[in-house]
Amino acid sequence: MPKDTEKGGTREKGSMTVEEAGRMGGEKVKAERGEGFYSEIGHKGGQRVKELIEEGKEAEEKSKK
């Protein structure tokens, strides 16, 4: 099967790169759920990270005592 060279690598002709697959998936989700979906899940993720940082700080303080 012929191969294409893209960004220094090789891939089977007609196959899709991970980048292309991710872009297509993101566009599909955007079409189905809207742009606000990304804001919502980003906010939820940020809040969870904040909680985990606080839990880590509390655990560190307990271990120092």
MARBA-3410 file (N, C-alpha, C, O; in Angstrom, 1 decimal):
65
0.9,-1.2,0.0,0.0,0.0,0.0,0.9,1.2,0.0,1.9,1.3,0.7 ~ 0.6,2.3,-0.8,1.4,3.5,-0.8,1.3,4.2,0.5,0.3,4.2,1.2 ~ 2.4,4.9,0.8,2.5,5.6,2.0,2.6,7.1,1.7,3.3,7.5,0.8 ~ 2.0,8.0,2.6,2.2,9.4,2.5,3.2,9.8,3.6,3.3,9.2,4.6 ~ 4.0,10.8,3.3,4.8,11.4,4.4,4.2,12.7,4.8,3.9,13.6,4.0
4.0,12.8,6.1,3.5,14.0,6.7,4.2,14.3,8.0,4.3,13.4,8.9 ~ 4.7,15.5,8.1,5.4,16.0,9.3,6.6,15.0,9.7,6.8,14.7,10.8 ~ 7.3,14.5,8.7,8.4,13.7,8.9,8.1,12.2,9.2,9.0,11.4,9.3 ~ 6.8,11.9,9.3,6.5,10.5,9.6,5.8,9.8,8.3,5.6,10.5,7.3 ~ 5.5,8.6,8.5,4.8,7.9,7.4,3.5,7.4,7.9,3.3,7.1,9.1
2.5,7.3,7.0,1.2,6.7,7.4,0.6,6.0,6.2,1.0,6.4,5.0 ~ -0.2,5.1,6.4,-0.9,4.5,5.2,-1.8,5.5,4.5,-2.4,6.3,5.2 ~ -1.8,5.4,3.2,-2.6,6.3,2.4,-4.1,6.1,2.8,-4.5,4.9,2.8 ~ -4.8,7.1,3.1,-6.2,7.0,3.4,-6.5,6.9,4.9,-7.6,6.9,5.4 ~ -5.4,6.7,5.7,-5.6,6.6,7.2,-5.7,8.0,7.8,-5.4,9.0,7.1
-6.0,8.1,9.0,-6.2,9.4,9.7,-5.2,9.5,10.8,-4.9,8.5,11.5 ~ -4.7,10.7,11.0,-3.8,10.9,12.1,-4.6,11.1,13.4,-5.8,11.4,13.3 ~ -3.9,11.0,14.5,-4.6,11.3,15.8,-5.1,12.7,15.8,-6.2,12.9,16.3 ~ -4.3,13.6,15.3,-4.7,15.0,15.3,-6.0,15.2,14.5,-6.9,15.9,14.9 ~ -6.1,14.6,13.3,-7.3,14.7,12.5,-8.5,14.1,13.2,-9.6,14.6,13.1
-8.3,12.9,13.8,-9.4,12.2,14.5,-9.9,13.1,15.6,-11.1,13.2,15.8 ~ -9.0,13.7,16.4,-9.4,14.6,17.5,-10.2,15.8,17.0,-11.1,16.2,17.7 ~ -9.7,16.4,16.0,-10.4,17.6,15.4,-11.8,17.2,15.0,-12.8,17.9,15.3 ~ -11.9,16.1,14.3,-13.2,15.6,13.8,-14.2,15.3,15.0,-15.4,15.7,14.9 ~ -13.6,14.7,16.0,-14.5,14.3,17.2,-14.9,15.6,17.9,-16.1,15.7,18.3
-14.0,16.6,18.0,-14.3,17.8,18.7,-15.4,18.6,17.9,-16.3,19.2,18.5 ~ -15.3,18.6,16.6,-16.3,19.3,15.8,-17.7,18.6,15.9,-18.7,19.3,15.9 ~ -17.7,17.3,16.0,-18.9,16.6,16.2,-19.6,16.9,17.5,-20.8,17.2,17.6 ~ -18.8,16.9,18.6,-19.3,17.2,19.9,-19.8,18.7,19.9,-20.9,19.0,20.5 ~ -19.1,19.6,19.3,-19.5,21.0,19.3,-20.8,21.1,18.6,-21.7,21.9,19.0
-21.0,20.4,17.5,-22.3,20.4,16.7,-23.4,19.9,17.5,-24.5,20.4,17.5 ~ -23.2,18.8,18.3,-24.2,18.1,19.0,-24.6,18.9,20.3,-25.7,19.0,20.6 ~ -23.6,19.4,21.0,-23.8,20.0,22.4,-23.6,21.5,22.4,-24.1,22.1,23.4 ~ -23.0,22.1,21.5,-22.8,23.5,21.5,-21.5,23.9,22.1,-20.9,23.1,22.9 ~ -21.1,25.1,21.9,-19.8,25.6,22.4,-19.8,25.8,23.9,-18.8,25.6,24.5
-21.0,26.1,24.5,-21.1,26.2,25.9,-20.7,25.0,26.7,-20.3,25.0,27.9 ~ -20.8,23.8,26.1,-20.5,22.6,26.7,-19.0,22.6,27.1,-18.7,22.1,28.2 ~ -18.1,23.1,26.3,-16.7,23.1,26.6,-16.4,24.0,27.8,-15.6,23.7,28.6 ~ -17.1,25.1,27.9,-17.0,26.0,29.0,-17.4,25.4,30.3,-16.8,25.5,31.3 ~ -18.5,24.7,30.2,-19.1,24.0,31.4,-18.1,22.9,31.9,-17.9,22.8,33.1
-17.6,22.0,31.0,-16.8,21.0,31.5,-15.4,21.5,31.9,-14.8,21.0,32.8 ~ -15.0,22.6,31.3,-13.7,23.2,31.7,-13.8,23.8,33.1,-12.9,23.7,33.9 ~ -15.0,24.4,33.4,-15.2,25.0,34.8,-15.3,23.9,35.8,-14.7,24.0,36.9 ~ -16.0,22.8,35.5,-16.0,21.6,36.4,-14.7,21.1,36.7,-14.3,20.7,37.8 ~ -13.9,20.9,35.6,-12.5,20.4,35.8,-11.7,21.3,36.7,-10.9,20.9,37.5
-11.8,22.6,36.5,-11.0,23.6,37.3,-11.4,23.6,38.7,-10.6,23.7,39.6 ~ -12.7,23.4,39.0,-13.2,23.3,40.4,-12.7,22.1,41.0,-12.3,22.1,42.2 ~ -12.6,21.0,40.3,-12.1,19.7,40.9,-10.6,19.8,41.2,-10.2,19.3,42.2 ~ -9.9,20.5,40.3,-8.4,20.7,40.6,-8.3,21.5,41.8,-7.4,21.2,42.7 ~ -9.1,22.6,42.0,-9.0,23.4,43.2,-9.3,22.6,44.4,-8.6,22.7,45.4
-10.3,21.7,44.4,-10.6,20.8,45.5,-9.4,19.9,45.9,-9.0,19.7,47.0 ~ -8.8,19.3,44.8,-7.7,18.4,45.1,-6.5,19.1,45.7,-5.8,18.6,46.5 ~ -6.2,20.4,45.2,-5.1,21.1,45.8,-5.4,21.4,47.3,-4.5,21.3,48.1 ~ -6.6,21.8,47.6,-7.0,22.0,49.0,-6.8,20.8,49.9,-6.3,20.8,51.0 ~ -7.3,19.6,49.3,-7.1,18.4,50.0,-5.7,18.0,50.3,-5.3,17.5,51.3
-4.8,18.3,49.3,-3.4,18.0,49.4,-2.8,18.9,50.5,-1.9,18.4,51.2 ~ -3.2,20.2,50.5,-2.6,21.1,51.5,-3.1,20.6,52.9,-2.3,20.7,53.9 ~ -4.3,20.2,53.1,-4.8,19.7,54.4,-4.0,18.5,54.8,-3.7,18.3,56.0 ~ -3.8,17.5,53.9,-3.1,16.3,54.2,-1.6,16.6,54.6,-1.1,16.0,55.5 ~ -1.0,17.6,53.9,0.3,18.0,54.2,0.4,18.6,55.6,1.3,18.3,56.4
-0.6,19.4,56.0,-0.6,20.0,57.3,-0.8,19.0,58.4,-0.1,19.0,59.4 ~ -1.6,18.0,58.1,-1.8,16.9,59.1,-0.6,16.1,59.3,-0.2,15.6,60.4 ~ 0.2,15.9,58.2,1.4,15.1,58.3,2.5,15.8,59.0,3.4,15.1,59.6 ~ 2.5,17.1,59.1,3.5,17.9,59.8,3.3,17.9,61.3,4.2,18.1,62.0 ~ 2.1,17.6,61.7,1.8,17.7,63.2,2.2,16.4,63.9,2.0,16.3,65.1
END
